[in-house]
């Protein structure tokens, strides 16, 4: 199976380790690398040029934010499976994409996801987002899978549309709510860490963004004609608390 990996970037020199992470997935011979650069002004274009031989599609133009960049990459993806890896994130190890391909082949699912760890500048794990198996009712309790670990079959975005750009912060939540709860596409869970994510993220930058993200969570339910979501913005942040106390390092010993 061919796997398309989309990496949106703007002024992120750590994209080098993202590239190395993708290239380490040697157990999957057919990987399409798509880079969407929002006209970076630092050394990022030079780093991208260093990896030009490995990049299948390079889009370099201004955009309306990271979700717009992701949509541009989705529009150019030709893989049987499509994933998104941000320019400061990495796959946890060299077996991730092999595990993802195997999961799709054995389950027949339309979407696959796994676990994620947040790491600090010293690459120390500070938070472990353990997803667990999907059940529709979990959305009503603030659940969502970590979007960087989500892979879908290539035709999913064609059938159900990609990110809704009316959501500037929580478009990933709206997308997953739409795919899983509204359209009930089949999903399979990989019980392993797939992505090491650097601390940050647009929805965590300020109290204003946190409030806006919570509002967009509620608006996601309204947009998709789903009832019962009024309380979700209030309980969704509470689900993060145990993630800070899950001792991932002990688990790996």
Secondary structure by P-SEA (a helix, b strand, c coil): cbbbbbbbbcccccaaaaaaaaaacccccbbbbbbbbcccccaaaaaaaaaccccccccccccccaaaaaaaaaaaccccbbbbbcccccccccaaaaaaaaaaaacccccccbbbbbbcccccccccccccccccccccccccccccccccccccccccccccccccccaaaaaaaaaccccccbbbbcccccccccccccccccaaaaaaaaaaaaaaaaaaccccccccccccccccccccccccccccc
